[in-house]
Amino acid sequence: MSALGMTEAMSDTRALASPKLSGITFLPLELILEISSYLGQKERGRLTQTCRTLNAHLSPELYEHDTKNDDNHALWFACRMNRVSTLETALARNDSLVNSHFEKSHSIGPRNISDPRGLSPLSVAVRAGSIRVAKKLLSLGADANIADRTPWWHGIRFYPVHWAVSPPRRGKWKDVSSRMVKILSANGARLNQVPLDRRPDQLQGSAFHLQEAPIFHALTIPLPCVVAFRREHGDNHTAYKGEINKAFEEQLSLLQTLLRHGADPNLRDSKGRTPLMFLLLQLARYRPTFPFESSFATREETDEQRHIVCQNVLPYIDMLVSAGADLSAQAAYDYDSADGDDGGERKTALHLACGLDERYGAAVVRLLDHGSDANAASVPHGRTPLYEYCEQPPRDLQTAAGLRALVARGARLDQRDGAGRTPLHALCVARAAVCDRVKLARMLVLRWGADPLARDRAGRTAEGYARDNGDGETADFLAKMKWRQNAKKNQKTKKN
């Protein structure tokens, strides 16, 4: 045979021979499983993801190991990251996990994502805004009213609906909280329930709404504590107005969803306050925030920001009233009172609005427009909303729209409280700035006709209280008005 023929024969032989096998996928399954048993869970997971063949062989063992040793981390991952296929695989092995609780804390290190122990799969999904997984869990029998097993903060155990109305996570889909509330409500979630094991004595400061029903979470004003510090805003204190408005719109949408699905607009919180009072207390707690040190802010800047916030609160008031909020409801709404509703003076929402900064006067006007009683008396002291203005006189009467509206709607200047004092008495008793007190005293007497001669049960006039407070300017004005009043009376007597 020639050399050429020999070469061709050898080539044909090599072509007919089977190709040389390479790669782990060509090993027997038993050997692959044995190799994987020496790998850690992370390495085994990466090996499983290399090809479909290995995935089919190794996935069951991975899930089994996950269930036994990692507290169903795959199930948590599916709920947290909105992975329906992973959820179905995890629950296919044990469908009772749908209403279980995670015994350990779970996290994804590089992404700084974590959840505390004691949450149910549904709570994890709701907390993360994983809408597809939440729907799937509910369709598989998850209890929409399953409570957390372990307290997560201040001894509180949430229901899924409380996670739904918690402060929204930036970057999530629009109105995720509202959408989640709709899903939970359609599956029987109770929208007026409060968290379990709440401890009001431990809930102070900014956390005071966490112990309450979902409607109170929805009334937490989204203050510009984040957007105010955006670098692109520079020193312009109104540049973030659009972002504040957007945040308020999302909260308003959440409130509307809750009310439409059965939230009670007259539900009382742990201290007896109604949602309307709770909302106004948010304004009382509000402090303007700026992209620069707040101490450098001018009065114009702080007033402008208060105006922005107040204008966004007005639709909340409208929505609560249209849903049936009781404007005559009374409560001891001072959130610092340890006695709550049992120990303080019970007042209406209008009382509370009149005690706010005068820049929030639009809230007073809106409540009056909805029918609030301008002469509603507090219990037990019998003070009307006008007393609130007199005890905290406005700095600028020209901008005190609420005060003017209150008097225009019939607020009585001759009202007597439990001590027999009129609003003018209350003004002179109050420890306010002299300049503010004398301006309001002039307006009460000269423009609206308050009686400077009126005496309380102790037989004292407003002038006497002004002198006791060292306010000679107001006292002298009232003395002059008393002299005029007496002179008029004497003239009438002589004529008769």
NORCOR-V404706 format. One record per residue. RES is the residue in one letter. PSI is psi in whole degrees, 0 to 359 (none if undefined). OMEGA is omega in whole degrees, -180 to 180 (999 if undefined). D_LAST is the distance of its C-alpha to the last C-alpha in whole Angstrom. Layout:
# NORCOR-V404706
res->RES psi->PSI omega->OMEGA d_last->D_LAST
res->RES psi->PSI omega->OMEGA d_last->D_LAST
This chain:
# NORCOR-V404706
res->M psi->135 omega->180 d_last->158
res->S psi->163 omega->180 d_last->157
res->A psi->324 omega->180 d_last->154
res->L psi->319 omega->180 d_last->152
res->G psi->320 omega->178 d_last->152
res->M psi->319 omega->-180 d_last->152
res->T psi->318 omega->180 d_last->148
res->E psi->322 omega->-180 d_last->147
res->A psi->318 omega->179 d_last->148
res->M psi->323 omega->178 d_last->146
res->S psi->319 omega->179 d_last->143
res->D psi->322 omega->-180 d_last->143
res->T psi->317 omega->179 d_last->143
res->R psi->326 omega->-180 d_last->140
res->A psi->326 omega->-179 d_last->138
res->L psi->338 omega->-179 d_last->139
res->A psi->148 omega->-180 d_last->138
res->S psi->144 omega->-179 d_last->135
res->P psi->152 omega->180 d_last->132
res->K psi->128 omega->-178 d_last->132
res->L psi->142 omega->177 d_last->128
res->S psi->155 omega->180 d_last->126
res->G psi->150 omega->-176 d_last->122
res->I psi->337 omega->-178 d_last->121
res->T psi->343 omega->180 d_last->120
res->F psi->0 omega->176 d_last->124
res->L psi->157 omega->176 d_last->124
res->P psi->147 omega->-177 d_last->124
res->L psi->320 omega->-179 d_last->121
res->E psi->322 omega->-180 d_last->122
res->L psi->322 omega->178 d_last->122
res->I psi->315 omega->179 d_last->119
res->L psi->323 omega->179 d_last->117
res->E psi->318 omega->179 d_last->119
res->I psi->316 omega->-178 d_last->118
res->S psi->334 omega->-179 d_last->115
res->S psi->341 omega->180 d_last->114
res->Y psi->358 omega->-179 d_last->115
res->L psi->155 omega->173 d_last->112
res->G psi->169 omega->-177 d_last->108
res->Q psi->320 omega->180 d_last->106
res->K psi->315 omega->-180 d_last->105
res->E psi->323 omega->179 d_last->108
res->R psi->323 omega->178 d_last->109
res->G psi->319 omega->178 d_last->106
res->R psi->322 omega->178 d_last->107
res->L psi->321 omega->-180 d_last->111
res->T psi->328 omega->-176 d_last->109
res->Q psi->358 omega->-175 d_last->108
res->T psi->327 omega->179 d_last->111
res->C psi->164 omega->-177 d_last->112
res->R psi->325 omega->-179 d_last->111
res->T psi->311 omega->179 d_last->115
res->L psi->325 omega->179 d_last->113
res->N psi->317 omega->-179 d_last->110
res->A psi->325 omega->-177 d_last->111
res->H psi->322 omega->-171 d_last->113
res->L psi->336 omega->-177 d_last->111
res->S psi->313 omega->180 d_last->108
res->P psi->319 omega->-180 d_last->108
res->E psi->324 omega->178 d_last->109
res->L psi->314 omega->-180 d_last->106
res->Y psi->323 omega->179 d_last->104
res->E psi->316 omega->177 d_last->105
res->H psi->321 omega->180 d_last->105
res->D psi->319 omega->-180 d_last->102
res->T psi->318 omega->-175 d_last->101
res->K psi->321 omega->-169 d_last->103
res->N psi->341 omega->-174 d_last->102
res->D psi->20 omega->175 d_last->99
res->D psi->44 omega->176 d_last->97
res->N psi->49 omega->180 d_last->97
res->H psi->325 omega->180 d_last->96
res->A psi->320 omega->178 d_last->97
res->L psi->316 omega->177 d_last->94
res->W psi->316 omega->-180 d_last->92
res->F psi->318 omega->180 d_last->93
res->A psi->317 omega->-179 d_last->93
res->C psi->321 omega->-176 d_last->89
res->R psi->323 omega->-174 d_last->88
res->M psi->7 omega->175 d_last->90
res->N psi->44 omega->-179 d_last->89
res->R psi->97 omega->-176 d_last->93
res->V psi->319 omega->-178 d_last->94
res->S psi->317 omega->177 d_last->97
res->T psi->321 omega->178 d_last->98
res->L psi->313 omega->-179 d_last->95
res->E psi->320 omega->179 d_last->97
res->T psi->317 omega->-179 d_last->100
res->A psi->318 omega->-178 d_last->99
res->L psi->338 omega->178 d_last->97
res->A psi->331 omega->179 d_last->101
res->R psi->332 omega->-180 d_last->102
res->N psi->94 omega->-175 d_last->100
res->D psi->347 omega->179 d_last->97
res->S psi->346 omega->179 d_last->95
res->L psi->347 omega->-177 d_last->94
res->V psi->330 omega->178 d_last->91
res->N psi->31 omega->179 d_last->89
res->S psi->182 omega->175 d_last->90
res->H psi->141 omega->178 d_last->89
res->F psi->130 omega->-176 d_last->90
res->E psi->344 omega->-179 d_last->91
res->K psi->163 omega->170 d_last->92
res->S psi->142 omega->-180 d_last->90
res->H psi->150 omega->-179 d_last->91
res->S psi->162 omega->171 d_last->91
res->I psi->104 omega->-168 d_last->93
res->G psi->296 omega->-173 d_last->93
res->P psi->333 omega->-176 d_last->94
res->R psi->0 omega->178 d_last->90
res->N psi->43 omega->178 d_last->88
res->I psi->129 omega->-178 d_last->87
res->S psi->160 omega->174 d_last->87
res->D psi->143 omega->179 d_last->86
res->P psi->165 omega->177 d_last->85
res->R psi->162 omega->176 d_last->87
res->G psi->357 omega->179 d_last->86
res->L psi->150 omega->173 d_last->85
res->S psi->162 omega->176 d_last->86
res->P psi->322 omega->-180 d_last->88
res->L psi->318 omega->179 d_last->85
res->S psi->321 omega->178 d_last->82
res->V psi->315 omega->-179 d_last->85
res->A psi->317 omega->-180 d_last->85
res->V psi->317 omega->-180 d_last->81
res->R psi->325 omega->-179 d_last->80
res->A psi->351 omega->-176 d_last->83
res->G psi->26 omega->-179 d_last->81
res->S psi->86 omega->-172 d_last->85
res->I psi->315 omega->-178 d_last->84
res->R psi->317 omega->180 d_last->87
res->V psi->321 omega->179 d_last->88
res->A psi->316 omega->178 d_last->85
res->K psi->317 omega->-179 d_last->86
res->K psi->316 omega->179 d_last->89
res->L psi->316 omega->180 d_last->88
res->L psi->323 omega->178 d_last->86
res->S psi->337 omega->179 d_last->89
res->L psi->6 omega->175 d_last->91
res->G psi->12 omega->178 d_last->89
res->A psi->140 omega->-180 d_last->87
res->D psi->119 omega->-179 d_last->84
res->A psi->348 omega->-180 d_last->81
res->N psi->28 omega->179 d_last->79
res->I psi->125 omega->-177 d_last->81
res->A psi->154 omega->173 d_last->80
res->D psi->150 omega->-179 d_last->81
res->R psi->327 omega->-175 d_last->84
res->T psi->132 omega->176 d_last->83
res->P psi->137 omega->-176 d_last->80
res->W psi->333 omega->180 d_last->79
res->W psi->133 omega->179 d_last->76
res->H psi->28 omega->177 d_last->74
res->G psi->14 omega->-176 d_last->76
res->I psi->140 omega->171 d_last->75
res->R psi->117 omega->-177 d_last->77
res->F psi->158 omega->162 d_last->76
res->Y psi->163 omega->-180 d_last->77
res->P psi->324 omega->-177 d_last->78
res->V psi->332 omega->178 d_last->75
res->H psi->325 omega->174 d_last->73
res->W psi->327 omega->-179 d_last->76
res->A psi->325 omega->-176 d_last->75
res->V psi->5 omega->176 d_last->72
res->S psi->163 omega->-178 d_last->72
res->P psi->131 omega->-176 d_last->72
res->P psi->149 omega->178 d_last->74
res->R psi->125 omega->-178 d_last->77
res->R psi->141 omega->178 d_last->77
res->G psi->351 omega->178 d_last->80
res->K psi->174 omega->-179 d_last->80
res->W psi->157 omega->-179 d_last->80
res->K psi->138 omega->176 d_last->76
res->D psi->34 omega->-179 d_last->74
res->V psi->325 omega->179 d_last->77
res->S psi->315 omega->179 d_last->74
res->S psi->317 omega->-180 d_last->73
res->R psi->321 omega->-180 d_last->76
res->M psi->322 omega->178 d_last->77
res->V psi->318 omega->178 d_last->74
res->K psi->316 omega->-179 d_last->75
res->I psi->313 omega->-179 d_last->79
res->L psi->318 omega->180 d_last->78
res->S psi->320 omega->179 d_last->75
res->A psi->342 omega->-180 d_last->78
res->N psi->20 omega->171 d_last->80
res->G psi->11 omega->179 d_last->78
res->A psi->136 omega->179 d_last->76
res->R psi->116 omega->-172 d_last->73
res->L psi->351 omega->-179 d_last->70
res->N psi->11 omega->-178 d_last->67
res->Q psi->150 omega->179 d_last->70
res->V psi->158 omega->178 d_last->69
res->P psi->158 omega->178 d_last->72
res->L psi->152 omega->174 d_last->74
res->D psi->33 omega->180 d_last->74
res->R psi->144 omega->-178 d_last->71
res->R psi->91 omega->-176 d_last->70
res->P psi->331 omega->-178 d_last->66
res->D psi->339 omega->-179 d_last->67
res->Q psi->353 omega->-175 d_last->69
res->L psi->95 omega->-178 d_last->67
res->Q psi->166 omega->175 d_last->65
res->G psi->224 omega->-173 d_last->64
res->S psi->349 omega->-177 d_last->66
res->A psi->9 omega->-169 d_last->67
res->F psi->349 omega->179 d_last->64
res->H psi->349 omega->-173 d_last->65
res->L psi->335 omega->-176 d_last->69
res->Q psi->0 omega->-170 d_last->68
res->E psi->175 omega->178 d_last->66
res->A psi->163 omega->-175 d_last->67
res->P psi->326 omega->-176 d_last->68
res->I psi->329 omega->179 d_last->64
res->F psi->329 omega->174 d_last->63
res->H psi->320 omega->-178 d_last->66
res->A psi->341 omega->-179 d_last->65
res->L psi->6 omega->176 d_last->62
res->T psi->117 omega->-175 d_last->63
res->I psi->127 omega->178 d_last->62
res->P psi->83 omega->-177 d_last->65
res->L psi->156 omega->-176 d_last->64
res->P psi->45 omega->-178 d_last->66
res->C psi->341 omega->179 d_last->68
res->V psi->306 omega->-174 d_last->71
res->V psi->337 omega->-178 d_last->71
res->A psi->338 omega->-176 d_last->69
res->F psi->14 omega->176 d_last->72
res->R psi->130 omega->-174 d_last->74
res->R psi->324 omega->-175 d_last->76
res->E psi->348 omega->179 d_last->76
res->H psi->338 omega->-179 d_last->72
res->G psi->224 omega->-179 d_last->72
res->D psi->9 omega->-179 d_last->69
res->N psi->113 omega->-173 d_last->67
res->H psi->351 omega->178 d_last->64
res->T psi->3 omega->-175 d_last->64
res->A psi->332 omega->-177 d_last->68
res->Y psi->14 omega->-179 d_last->68
res->K psi->317 omega->-180 d_last->65
res->G psi->321 omega->180 d_last->67
res->E psi->322 omega->176 d_last->69
res->I psi->315 omega->179 d_last->66
res->N psi->319 omega->180 d_last->65
res->K psi->317 omega->179 d_last->68
res->A psi->319 omega->178 d_last->68
res->F psi->322 omega->-180 d_last->64
res->E psi->320 omega->179 d_last->66
res->E psi->320 omega->177 d_last->69
res->Q psi->321 omega->179 d_last->66
res->L psi->322 omega->176 d_last->64
res->S psi->320 omega->178 d_last->67
res->L psi->316 omega->178 d_last->68
res->L psi->317 omega->179 d_last->65
res->Q psi->318 omega->179 d_last->65
res->T psi->315 omega->180 d_last->68
res->L psi->315 omega->-179 d_last->67
res->L psi->321 omega->180 d_last->64
res->R psi->333 omega->-176 d_last->67
res->H psi->15 omega->170 d_last->69
res->G psi->4 omega->177 d_last->67
res->A psi->140 omega->-175 d_last->65
res->D psi->117 omega->-180 d_last->62
res->P psi->350 omega->179 d_last->59
res->N psi->15 omega->179 d_last->57
res->L psi->138 omega->179 d_last->60
res->R psi->142 omega->176 d_last->59
res->D psi->189 omega->-174 d_last->60
res->S psi->344 omega->178 d_last->62
res->K psi->18 omega->174 d_last->58
res->G psi->9 omega->-178 d_last->56
res->R psi->144 omega->177 d_last->55
res->T psi->164 omega->177 d_last->55
res->P psi->324 omega->180 d_last->57
res->L psi->318 omega->177 d_last->54
res->M psi->319 omega->180 d_last->53
res->F psi->318 omega->179 d_last->56
res->L psi->315 omega->-179 d_last->56
res->L psi->329 omega->176 d_last->53
res->L psi->331 omega->176 d_last->55
res->Q psi->321 omega->176 d_last->57
res->L psi->321 omega->180 d_last->55
res->A psi->326 omega->-178 d_last->54
res->R psi->346 omega->-172 d_last->57
res->Y psi->136 omega->173 d_last->58
res->R psi->124 omega->-179 d_last->59
res->P psi->142 omega->-179 d_last->60
res->T psi->142 omega->-174 d_last->64
res->F psi->164 omega->177 d_last->66
res->P psi->7 omega->177 d_last->69
res->F psi->176 omega->-179 d_last->69
res->E psi->124 omega->-174 d_last->67
res->S psi->331 omega->-179 d_last->64
res->S psi->343 omega->179 d_last->63
res->F psi->357 omega->-178 d_last->64
res->A psi->141 omega->177 d_last->61
res->T psi->166 omega->178 d_last->58
res->R psi->323 omega->179 d_last->55
res->E psi->319 omega->-179 d_last->56
res->E psi->317 omega->179 d_last->59
res->T psi->320 omega->180 d_last->57
res->D psi->321 omega->180 d_last->54
res->E psi->319 omega->180 d_last->56
res->Q psi->322 omega->175 d_last->58
res->R psi->321 omega->179 d_last->55
res->H psi->318 omega->178 d_last->54
res->I psi->313 omega->-178 d_last->58
res->V psi->316 omega->-178 d_last->58
res->C psi->318 omega->180 d_last->54
res->Q psi->330 omega->178 d_last->55
res->N psi->339 omega->179 d_last->58
res->V psi->333 omega->-176 d_last->57
res->L psi->317 omega->177 d_last->54
res->P psi->331 omega->175 d_last->57
res->Y psi->314 omega->179 d_last->58
res->I psi->314 omega->180 d_last->54
res->D psi->316 omega->-176 d_last->54
res->M psi->318 omega->179 d_last->58
res->L psi->317 omega->-180 d_last->57
res->V psi->318 omega->179 d_last->54
res->S psi->336 omega->178 d_last->56
res->A psi->356 omega->176 d_last->58
res->G psi->18 omega->179 d_last->55
res->A psi->134 omega->-178 d_last->54
res->D psi->111 omega->-178 d_last->51
res->L psi->343 omega->-179 d_last->48
res->S psi->358 omega->-180 d_last->46
res->A psi->143 omega->-179 d_last->49
res->Q psi->150 omega->178 d_last->48
res->A psi->156 omega->171 d_last->50
res->A psi->90 omega->-165 d_last->51
res->Y psi->3 omega->-180 d_last->52
res->D psi->111 omega->-174 d_last->53
res->Y psi->350 omega->177 d_last->56
res->D psi->355 omega->-178 d_last->57
res->S psi->125 omega->180 d_last->56
res->A psi->336 omega->-178 d_last->59
res->D psi->347 omega->-180 d_last->57
res->G psi->220 omega->-174 d_last->56
res->D psi->343 omega->-176 d_last->54
res->D psi->340 omega->-171 d_last->54
res->G psi->350 omega->-174 d_last->53
res->G psi->181 omega->178 d_last->50
res->E psi->128 omega->-177 d_last->46
res->R psi->124 omega->-176 d_last->47
res->K psi->170 omega->179 d_last->45
res->T psi->174 omega->177 d_last->46
res->A psi->329 omega->179 d_last->48
res->L psi->321 omega->174 d_last->44
res->H psi->312 omega->-178 d_last->44
res->L psi->316 omega->-179 d_last->47
res->A psi->323 omega->-180 d_last->47
res->C psi->340 omega->178 d_last->43
res->G psi->358 omega->180 d_last->45
res->L psi->173 omega->174 d_last->48
res->D psi->143 omega->-176 d_last->48
res->E psi->342 omega->178 d_last->46
res->R psi->348 omega->177 d_last->49
res->Y psi->21 omega->-179 d_last->49
res->G psi->335 omega->179 d_last->46
res->A psi->330 omega->178 d_last->48
res->A psi->322 omega->177 d_last->49
res->V psi->313 omega->180 d_last->45
res->V psi->319 omega->-178 d_last->44
res->R psi->319 omega->178 d_last->47
res->L psi->319 omega->177 d_last->46
res->L psi->321 omega->177 d_last->43
res->D psi->328 omega->-180 d_last->45
res->H psi->358 omega->175 d_last->47
res->G psi->14 omega->177 d_last->44
res->S psi->143 omega->-178 d_last->43
res->D psi->116 omega->-179 d_last->40
res->A psi->344 omega->-179 d_last->38
res->N psi->23 omega->177 d_last->36
res->A psi->127 omega->-176 d_last->39
res->A psi->137 omega->177 d_last->38
res->S psi->163 omega->179 d_last->41
res->V psi->127 omega->9 d_last->43
res->P psi->3 omega->-169 d_last->42
res->H psi->348 omega->175 d_last->40
res->G psi->30 omega->179 d_last->38
res->R psi->139 omega->178 d_last->37
res->T psi->171 omega->179 d_last->37
res->P psi->332 omega->180 d_last->39
res->L psi->329 omega->178 d_last->36
res->Y psi->327 omega->-180 d_last->37
res->E psi->318 omega->178 d_last->40
res->Y psi->323 omega->-178 d_last->39
res->C psi->327 omega->179 d_last->37
res->E psi->337 omega->177 d_last->40
res->Q psi->76 omega->-173 d_last->42
res->P psi->140 omega->177 d_last->40
res->P psi->149 omega->177 d_last->42
res->R psi->322 omega->-175 d_last->44
res->D psi->104 omega->-177 d_last->43
res->L psi->338 omega->-180 d_last->40
res->Q psi->335 omega->180 d_last->41
res->T psi->3 omega->-178 d_last->44
res->A psi->71 omega->-177 d_last->42
res->A psi->324 omega->-179 d_last->42
res->G psi->318 omega->180 d_last->42
res->L psi->314 omega->180 d_last->38
res->R psi->319 omega->179 d_last->37
res->A psi->323 omega->-179 d_last->38
res->L psi->313 omega->180 d_last->37
res->V psi->321 omega->179 d_last->33
res->A psi->332 omega->179 d_last->34
res->R psi->12 omega->172 d_last->35
res->G psi->18 omega->178 d_last->32
res->A psi->128 omega->-175 d_last->33
res->R psi->126 omega->178 d_last->30
res->L psi->344 omega->179 d_last->28
res->D psi->14 omega->178 d_last->26
res->Q psi->142 omega->178 d_last->30
res->R psi->133 omega->177 d_last->30
res->D psi->190 omega->-176 d_last->34
res->G psi->334 omega->179 d_last->36
res->A psi->6 omega->180 d_last->35
res->G psi->15 omega->-178 d_last->31
res->R psi->142 omega->175 d_last->31
res->T psi->172 omega->174 d_last->30
res->P psi->327 omega->178 d_last->32
res->L psi->321 omega->173 d_last->30
res->H psi->313 omega->-178 d_last->32
res->A psi->323 omega->179 d_last->35
res->L psi->317 omega->-176 d_last->35
res->C psi->338 omega->176 d_last->35
res->V psi->328 omega->-175 d_last->37
res->A psi->145 omega->177 d_last->40
res->R psi->73 omega->-179 d_last->43
res->A psi->169 omega->177 d_last->42
res->A psi->138 omega->-176 d_last->43
res->V psi->319 omega->-178 d_last->40
res->C psi->322 omega->179 d_last->40
res->D psi->322 omega->-177 d_last->40
res->R psi->314 omega->-176 d_last->37
res->V psi->325 omega->178 d_last->35
res->K psi->315 omega->-180 d_last->36
res->L psi->324 omega->178 d_last->35
res->A psi->317 omega->178 d_last->32
res->R psi->318 omega->-179 d_last->30
res->M psi->318 omega->-179 d_last->31
res->L psi->318 omega->-175 d_last->29
res->V psi->309 omega->-173 d_last->26
res->L psi->319 omega->-176 d_last->26
res->R psi->320 omega->-172 d_last->28
res->W psi->355 omega->171 d_last->27
res->G psi->26 omega->176 d_last->24
res->A psi->145 omega->-175 d_last->25
res->D psi->111 omega->179 d_last->22
res->P psi->349 omega->-180 d_last->24
res->L psi->351 omega->-176 d_last->22
res->A psi->138 omega->180 d_last->23
res->R psi->144 omega->178 d_last->26
res->D psi->188 omega->-177 d_last->29
res->R psi->337 omega->177 d_last->30
res->A psi->1 omega->179 d_last->32
res->G psi->19 omega->-176 d_last->28
res->R psi->148 omega->175 d_last->29
res->T psi->171 omega->179 d_last->27
res->A psi->328 omega->180 d_last->29
res->E psi->317 omega->-179 d_last->29
res->G psi->319 omega->179 d_last->31
res->Y psi->325 omega->178 d_last->34
res->A psi->319 omega->179 d_last->34
res->R psi->322 omega->178 d_last->35
res->D psi->328 omega->-180 d_last->38
res->N psi->4 omega->180 d_last->39
res->G psi->19 omega->-178 d_last->40
res->D psi->79 omega->-178 d_last->38
res->G psi->328 omega->-178 d_last->36
res->E psi->312 omega->178 d_last->35
res->T psi->320 omega->-180 d_last->33
res->A psi->318 omega->179 d_last->31
res->D psi->320 omega->178 d_last->30
res->F psi->314 omega->-179 d_last->29
res->L psi->324 omega->177 d_last->27
res->A psi->320 omega->178 d_last->26
res->K psi->319 omega->179 d_last->25
res->M psi->324 omega->177 d_last->23
res->K psi->319 omega->179 d_last->21
res->W psi->317 omega->179 d_last->20
res->R psi->317 omega->-180 d_last->19
res->Q psi->316 omega->180 d_last->17
res->N psi->323 omega->179 d_last->15
res->A psi->319 omega->178 d_last->14
res->K psi->319 omega->179 d_last->12
res->K psi->320 omega->180 d_last->11
res->N psi->321 omega->179 d_last->10
res->Q psi->318 omega->179 d_last->9
res->K psi->321 omega->-180 d_last->6
res->T psi->318 omega->180 d_last->5
res->K psi->320 omega->180 d_last->5
res->K psi->321 omega->-180 d_last->4
res->N psi->none omega->999 d_last->0
